[in-house]
Amino acid sequence: MPKKELSVGELSRRSGLPVSTLHFYERRGLIASERTSGNHRVYRREILRRVTVIKVAQSAGIPLAQISEALSQLPRDASPDTQDWERIAENWHDDLTRRIALLTALRDKMAICIGCGCLSVQRCPLVNADDQLAKEGPGARLL
């Protein structure tokens, strides 16, 4: 029967994160530990899943504040179930879809600009997208 708790070293090894990162997550309230009678920090096994979600979310560009907000909705004293994780995924879906569209457009415009090489303030869709004031001529328009 597997142990119910993981030491910070075991959690570090299993998650691939340094101990310092796990302590940082704990200070930010993303994960929680308990103390043994010997005052050693231990983590419930389900914390490994939380750490994995944090890593994946961060790699997708989701800010820690949003991750923290989502994880705060999970039960603290029980393992989250499938519906709990699905609710988090649904909450992030629209934001991730918007980010994907923005990054795809940026990638496509960068390819055009790198190929062109001009970076013209008047024409470049990357540095001057939808510039309405350019029609009024050069120079500052709002001063």
N, C-alpha and C positions, 0 to 999 in steps of 0.2 A: 504494500500500500504506500503510495507516494506521500511525502511530507506535506502538511497543510500550509507550511510557511517556507519562504525562501529568505536566506540571508541577503544582505545587500550585495555581497560578492557573487552569490548565485544569480541574483536578479541581473546584475551587471553582465555576467557571462552569458546568460540565456538571452538577454535583450540586445547584447552587443553595444551597450552604452557604458560610458565610464561611470564610476560610482559618483563622481562629482555632479554629473548630469542628473542622476537619480535623486541626489540630495537637493539639487536646484528645483526639480519637479515637485518634490515634497514641500519645499519652502513656498512654492507658488500655489500649493493646494491641489495639484493635478493628481498626485498619488498620496497615499497615507501608509505609514508603517505603525507597527506596534513595538513595544519593548518587552524583552524577555526579563525574567527575574534577575539575570546578570546584566541588565541594561543594554543588551544588544538589540540593534534594529532588525526587525523581521517584517516581511511583507506576505500578505495572503497570496496564494498562487494566482488568483484572478487579476492581481495587479500587473502581471506580465502582459495580459491582454490589453489593459489600459495603456501600458507603455508602448505596445505595438501600435495601437490606434494613434497615440501622440506622434510617434515617429512617422507614420504614414501621412497623417494630416499635415505635419510640418513639411514633409517632402512635397506635398501638394500646394504649399504656400499659405496654409491656413494659419493665421496668427495665434500665438499661445493664448491670448485673451479669449478668442472664440473657442479654442479647444477647451479651455478651463470652464467656460460657460456651458458648453455641451456636456462635459464630464460631471459638472455639478448637478445635473439632472438625473444622474445614475444613482441607484441605491448605494449607500455607504457601507451597510452592514450585510449585504448579500451580493451574490454574483449577478451581474447584469444578464438579462436574458436576450433572446434574439430580437424581440420587439424593442428593447432599449437601444440596441445597436442600430436597428433599422431606423428608429426615430432620429438618431444622430445623423445617419447617412442622408435621410430626407432633408434635414435642416441644412446640410451643406451642399446639397445637390444643385440648387439654383446658383449659388455663389460660384461653385466650381465650374458650372456650365458657362457662366459669364466670363470667368477667368480664362477658360479654354478658348472662347471666341476672341477675347482681347489678345491673348498670346498668339493665336493663329494669325490674326490680322497683323500684329506686329512682325511676326516672322515673315509673312508674305511681303509686307512693305519694306522690310529691311533688305530682302533679296533684291527688290527693285532699286532701292537707293544705293546699295553697295555696288550693283552693276552699273548704275548711272554715274555715281561718284560726285554729283554736283552739290548735293545738300543745299540746294537753292532755297532761300528763305521765301521766295515767292511761289515756287512750284512744289516743293518737297512735301509729300503727304505724311512723312514721318515726323519731321520737325515743325511743320506748319499746317497740320491738318485742320481743314474747315476754317481758315483764317478769313473772317468776314471783313476786318478792317483793312486788309491789303488792297481792297478795291479803291480805297480813298487815297492811295499813294504811299510813298515811303515815309519813315519817321514815326515818332510817337504820336498816337491818335487820342489817347485818353488823358493827356496832361493839359 
